[in-house]
């Protein structure tokens, strides 16, 4: 979870909170100070309280805290200005003190603070999040197998393991339903889907779907996320590694900026010399875009003509825009589920399923 930290001088009171859009203006935001957050886990509450007691100084810097139950360690990412980071490194006592409790990353380059040398070094991945492997024997009936997901502190994940688990299960169930509608009952046990996933991040959906046997083409512009997924693969036992790795193909690039150029040779093929139509090799497009939505990717996803689209959204406004594009191209919205990630707020996650009309 990300927080805003404000304190210009050490003598000033440390303020921690969030910016809220001003209801009286379309452009300005107001700072809302938060002294405690009731939805934090025990580990994150401890981290939050330690930050409140720290001597950190920033004009309007943000920080992200994590807690890994597997490591029993806390993580801290300080997304401060370069000037503020330089000041922290020139006067390292604050970072030294925080490093007794935290693994610390600094800045947009996500550099790791080494308390021994008091210098920045190449960041390392740690199991800050987790996902679940389901199979026919334990899905929804028995406790699934937990797979730790390697990542940097600064990388995007869902705000809590509980909400991440809910979203993973919803996506998994949607894929199961698509599989049942695609294949006959006699084929189900031996047939898998071709899934193209845009924005897989560190792989909370990718790993369980690949483990199930679905062939995943993972399109991610963040090279750190690709490295994190590859680190997770290396940590798996041999049997699980073999089951998953053969079904994962990684692609990198800025897919929102110019998707057609990146994919025109990989994903489309002409049926005959006299025919200009294209055939799509994917059964499902699984998309998890940022708050801004798909942008140019929406037209591209329509162009590759997948029979199904699963859209995981954190912002209903951009989902509405992209849904309108899908609707105009003969896609029908057949299911919507909301996940309340932030109780007592108007923020929530949406899992939507679209089907191409015959």
Helices and strands as residue ranges (DSSP letters): E 2-7, E 15-21, E 29-33, H 42-52, E 58-68, E 73-79, H 82-90, H 93-98, E 102-106, E 111-114, E 119-121, E 126-133, E 145-151, H 161-182, E 194-198, H 206-211, E 215-219, H 223-235, H 238-245, E 248-251, H 255-267, E 270-272, E 275-278, E 284-287, H 296-303, E 308-313, H 316-328, E 331-339, E 349-356
